[in-house]
Amino acid sequence: MAPAAQLRDLAWAYEVTGETRWYCGNLPGAAEAYAEALALFEELGMREGIMLATHHLAQIERRHGRPGAAAAGYLASL
């Protein structure tokens, strides 16, 4: 597998890990996984992944009661 394909797969694995942690109530763990996914998606220039990870990070801000940060994240994900 080419390095870019491996990074792409790793980015999606982090994204799914973040979702799993989110559904299990582990918000700090979810944020960590989403941030890792976002960094890889940005490195690869994968807009759909950047959008999704940014949106999920905004959801965590909302759950933490930070509406301003959540709104900024939601807007950035568009």
SVG drawing of the C-alpha trace seen along z (x, -y; Angstrom):
<svg xmlns="http://www.w3.org/2000/svg" viewBox="-24 -33 29 35">
<polyline fill="none" stroke="black" stroke-width="0.4" points="0.0,0.0 1.3,-3.5 2.2,-5.8 -0.6,-8.2 -3.1,-5.4 -1.8,-4.2 -2.1,-7.8 -5.6,-8.0 -6.6,-4.8 -5.0,-5.9 -6.9,-9.2 -10.2,-7.4 -9.3,-5.0 -8.8,-7.9 -12.1,-9.4 -13.9,-6.2 -12.1,-5.9 -13.3,-9.4 -16.9,-8.4 -16.6,-5.3 -15.2,-7.2 -17.9,-9.9 -20.7,-7.2 -19.0,-5.7 -19.0,-9.1 -15.2,-9.6 -15.2,-13.2 -11.5,-13.8 -10.5,-10.6 -12.8,-11.5 -11.3,-15.0 -7.8,-13.5 -8.7,-11.0 -10.6,-13.7 -7.5,-16.0 -5.2,-13.2 -7.6,-12.6 -7.8,-16.3 -4.0,-16.6 -3.7,-13.7 -6.7,-14.9 -5.0,-18.4 -1.7,-16.8 -3.4,-14.9 -5.6,-17.7 -8.7,-15.6 -11.5,-18.2 -14.3,-15.7 -12.2,-14.4 -11.3,-17.9 -15.0,-18.9 -16.0,-15.9 -13.3,-16.0 -13.8,-19.8 -17.5,-19.3 -17.0,-16.6 -14.6,-18.7 -17.2,-21.5 -19.7,-19.0 -17.4,-18.3 -17.1,-22.1 -20.9,-22.2 -21.1,-19.4 -18.6,-21.2 -20.9,-24.2 -18.7,-26.4 -21.2,-27.7 -18.8,-30.3 -16.1,-27.7 -18.7,-25.3 -20.2,-27.9 -16.7,-28.7 -16.0,-25.1 -19.2,-24.4 -18.6,-27.4 -15.1,-26.3 -16.4,-22.9 -18.5,-24.3"/>
</svg>
